[in-house]
């Protein structure tokens, strides 16, 4: 098992924080997908897999339907997906993904979080090279198909890691191949239970417990912002998490 598995294991307990945060994040993703690809999951692959993810996370069906209806209403102000990159305390790279209806507000807020916690916001694209952008699919196992067989089938689609986790199969692939991987899985009769995008650091930095505390204060403050969808960093995760 490789880097993706270790990354997944370390982040598992922290992912998305509490339930309300999960629903807010997913609601925005559903609205963005419905606005760009239409409200019908049959003809909108991204929306289709997000509805499955919402189901897995126990998001109420009415929340999903409300997000789709809002996205296609004429009063809906579309969310803009913006990334912000900077260094936190002790030289830790921090990559922030947002979905916002007011970029002026969002960038001012994100900059203030970095400044107040001993960091600095950089220019867009300045730290992107430090992370690999990946798509992640969780699928139900299929009878008669081994992990090795599945990995061989998917290698041409940019999938570089396949492993089993708590009765599910988890696939990591290149971000750009997301649509092709989803199409292959659906056409081959695999049940996709959820999907997400992640940024895995190419290299991680070791920190002391005091340094970790300072970095985590910054990350927690950023994650509290309602415009923020994801925060990624290159600090080695605490193995006790």
C-alpha positions as CSV (number, residue, x, y, z in Angstrom):
1,X,0.0,0.0,0.0
2,X,1.3,3.4,-0.9
3,X,1.2,7.1,-0.1
4,X,-2.5,7.5,-0.7
5,X,-3.4,4.8,1.8
6,X,-1.2,6.4,4.5
7,X,-2.7,9.8,3.7
8,X,-6.2,8.4,3.9
9,X,-5.6,6.6,7.2
10,X,-4.1,9.8,8.8
11,X,-7.0,12.1,7.7
12,X,-9.8,9.7,8.2
13,X,-10.9,10.8,11.7
14,X,-10.6,14.5,10.8
15,X,-12.3,14.5,7.4
16,X,-14.8,17.4,7.1
17,X,-15.2,17.9,10.8
18,X,-18.8,17.6,12.2
19,X,-22.0,16.6,10.5
20,X,-23.2,20.1,9.8
21,X,-20.0,20.9,8.0
22,X,-20.3,17.8,5.9
23,X,-23.8,18.8,4.8
24,X,-22.7,22.4,4.0
25,X,-19.8,21.3,2.0
26,X,-21.8,18.7,0.0
27,X,-24.7,21.1,-0.5
28,X,-22.4,23.6,-2.2
29,X,-20.8,20.9,-4.4
30,X,-24.2,19.6,-5.4
31,X,-25.3,23.2,-6.3
32,X,-22.2,23.8,-8.4
33,X,-22.6,20.4,-10.2
34,X,-26.3,21.0,-10.9
35,X,-25.7,24.6,-12.1
36,X,-22.9,23.5,-14.5
37,X,-24.3,20.2,-15.7
38,X,-28.0,20.3,-15.2
39,X,-30.3,19.1,-12.4
40,X,-30.9,15.5,-13.8
41,X,-28.4,13.0,-12.3
42,X,-29.1,10.6,-15.2
43,X,-27.4,13.1,-17.6
44,X,-25.0,14.7,-15.1
45,X,-22.3,12.2,-13.9
46,X,-20.8,14.6,-11.3
47,X,-24.2,15.2,-9.7
48,X,-25.0,11.5,-9.8
49,X,-21.9,10.6,-7.8
50,X,-22.4,13.5,-5.4
51,X,-25.9,12.3,-4.6
52,X,-24.4,8.9,-3.8
53,X,-21.8,10.6,-1.5
54,X,-24.5,12.5,0.2
55,X,-26.4,9.3,0.8
56,X,-23.3,7.6,2.3
57,X,-22.9,10.6,4.6
58,X,-26.5,10.4,5.8
59,X,-27.4,13.8,4.3
60,X,-31.2,14.0,4.3
61,X,-32.8,13.6,0.9
62,X,-34.6,16.9,1.2
63,X,-31.3,18.7,1.7
64,X,-30.1,17.3,-1.6
65,X,-33.3,18.2,-3.4
66,X,-33.3,21.7,-2.0
67,X,-29.7,22.2,-3.2
68,X,-30.6,21.1,-6.7
69,X,-33.7,23.3,-6.8
70,X,-31.7,26.3,-5.5
71,X,-29.0,25.8,-8.2
72,X,-31.5,26.0,-11.1
73,X,-33.6,28.9,-9.6
74,X,-33.2,32.2,-11.5
75,X,-32.2,34.0,-8.2
76,X,-29.3,31.7,-7.6
77,X,-25.9,33.4,-7.4
78,X,-23.4,30.8,-8.7
79,X,-20.5,29.9,-6.4
80,X,-17.0,30.5,-7.7
81,X,-14.4,27.9,-6.9
82,X,-11.2,29.7,-5.8
83,X,-8.0,28.3,-4.3
84,X,-5.7,30.1,-1.9
85,X,-2.1,29.0,-1.1
86,X,0.3,30.1,1.6
87,X,2.7,29.2,4.3
88,X,1.5,28.6,7.9
89,X,3.8,28.7,11.0
90,X,7.1,26.8,10.7
91,X,7.1,26.8,6.9
92,X,4.1,24.4,6.5
93,X,2.4,24.7,3.1
94,X,-1.3,25.2,3.3
95,X,-3.7,24.9,0.3
96,X,-7.2,26.2,0.7
97,X,-10.1,25.4,-1.6
98,X,-13.2,27.6,-1.4
99,X,-16.6,28.0,-3.0
100,X,-17.8,31.6,-2.7
101,X,-20.3,34.1,-3.9
102,X,-18.0,37.0,-2.8
103,X,-14.3,36.5,-3.6
104,X,-13.4,39.9,-2.1
105,X,-14.7,38.8,1.3
106,X,-13.2,35.3,1.0
107,X,-9.6,36.4,0.1
108,X,-9.7,39.1,2.9
109,X,-10.8,36.5,5.4
110,X,-8.3,33.9,4.4
111,X,-5.4,36.4,4.3
112,X,-6.3,37.6,7.9
113,X,-6.3,34.0,9.2
114,X,-2.8,33.5,7.8
115,X,-1.5,36.9,9.2
116,X,-3.0,36.4,12.6
117,X,-1.5,32.9,13.0
118,X,2.0,33.5,12.0
119,X,1.7,32.7,8.3
120,X,1.4,34.5,5.0
121,X,-0.8,34.1,1.9
122,X,1.0,33.5,-1.3
123,X,0.1,34.0,-5.0
124,X,-2.3,31.6,-6.7
125,X,-0.4,28.6,-8.1
126,X,2.7,29.2,-6.0
127,X,2.4,26.0,-4.0
128,X,0.3,23.8,-6.3
129,X,3.4,21.8,-7.3
130,X,3.8,20.6,-3.7
131,X,0.6,18.5,-3.9
132,X,-0.8,15.8,-6.2
133,X,-4.4,16.5,-7.2
134,X,-6.3,13.2,-7.0
135,X,-9.8,11.9,-7.5
136,X,-11.0,9.2,-5.0
137,X,-13.7,6.7,-5.6
138,X,-15.2,4.3,-3.0
139,X,-16.9,1.3,-4.6
140,X,-18.6,-1.9,-3.5
141,X,-16.6,-5.0,-4.2
142,X,-17.7,-7.1,-7.2
143,X,-17.9,-10.8,-6.9
144,X,-15.3,-12.6,-8.9
145,X,-13.0,-9.6,-9.4
146,X,-9.8,-9.4,-7.3
147,X,-8.1,-6.1,-6.4
148,X,-5.2,-7.1,-8.7
149,X,-7.6,-7.6,-11.6
150,X,-9.3,-4.3,-10.9
151,X,-6.0,-2.4,-10.7
152,X,-5.0,-3.9,-14.0
153,X,-8.3,-2.9,-15.6
154,X,-8.0,0.7,-14.3
155,X,-4.3,1.4,-14.9
156,X,-5.0,2.8,-18.3
157,X,-7.4,5.2,-16.8
158,X,-4.9,6.9,-14.5
159,X,-5.6,4.9,-11.4
160,X,-2.4,4.5,-9.4
161,X,-3.6,3.0,-6.1
162,X,-6.3,0.5,-5.2
163,X,-6.9,-1.0,-1.8
164,X,-9.6,-2.4,0.4
165,X,-10.8,-0.4,3.5
166,X,-13.6,-1.6,5.8
167,X,-15.4,-3.7,3.2
168,X,-15.1,-1.1,0.4
169,X,-12.6,-0.7,-2.4
170,X,-10.9,2.7,-2.6
171,X,-9.3,4.0,-5.8
172,X,-7.0,6.9,-6.2
173,X,-6.5,8.3,-9.7
174,X,-5.3,11.4,-11.6
175,X,-7.7,14.4,-11.1
176,X,-7.9,14.9,-14.9
177,X,-9.1,11.3,-15.4
178,X,-12.0,11.6,-12.9
179,X,-14.8,11.5,-15.6
180,X,-13.1,8.6,-17.5
181,X,-12.7,6.6,-14.3
182,X,-16.3,7.2,-13.2
183,X,-17.6,6.2,-16.7
184,X,-15.6,3.0,-16.7
185,X,-16.8,2.0,-13.2
186,X,-20.5,2.7,-14.1
187,X,-20.3,1.0,-17.5
188,X,-18.7,-2.0,-15.8
189,X,-21.4,-2.3,-13.2
190,X,-19.5,-1.2,-10.1
191,X,-21.5,0.5,-7.4
192,X,-19.9,3.9,-6.5
193,X,-20.7,4.7,-2.9
194,X,-18.9,8.1,-2.8
195,X,-16.3,10.2,-4.6
196,X,-14.1,13.2,-3.6
197,X,-11.1,15.2,-4.7
198,X,-8.0,15.5,-2.5
199,X,-4.5,17.0,-2.7
200,X,-1.8,14.7,-1.3
201,X,1.5,16.3,-0.3
202,X,4.5,15.2,-2.3
203,X,6.6,15.4,0.8
204,X,5.7,15.9,4.4
205,X,7.4,18.0,7.1
206,X,8.0,16.8,10.6
207,X,7.0,19.1,13.4
208,X,7.3,19.2,17.2
209,X,4.1,19.0,19.3
210,X,4.2,22.7,20.0
211,X,4.7,23.5,16.3
212,X,1.8,21.2,15.4
213,X,-0.5,23.0,17.8
214,X,0.3,26.4,16.2
215,X,-0.3,25.0,12.6
216,X,-3.5,23.3,13.7
217,X,-4.9,26.5,15.2
218,X,-4.5,28.2,11.8
219,X,-6.1,25.2,9.9
220,X,-9.0,25.1,12.4
221,X,-9.6,28.8,11.9
222,X,-9.6,28.5,8.1
223,X,-11.9,25.5,8.3
224,X,-14.5,27.5,10.3
225,X,-15.0,29.9,7.5
226,X,-18.3,29.1,5.6
227,X,-16.7,29.7,2.2
228,X,-14.0,27.1,2.8
229,X,-14.5,23.6,1.3
230,X,-11.2,21.9,2.0
231,X,-7.8,22.6,3.6
232,X,-4.7,20.6,2.7
233,X,-1.2,20.8,4.2
234,X,2.2,19.1,4.1
235,X,2.6,18.7,7.9
236,X,3.1,15.0,8.9
237,X,-0.1,13.9,10.4
238,X,-0.2,12.9,14.1
239,X,-0.2,9.1,14.1
240,X,-2.4,9.1,17.2
241,X,-5.3,10.8,15.2
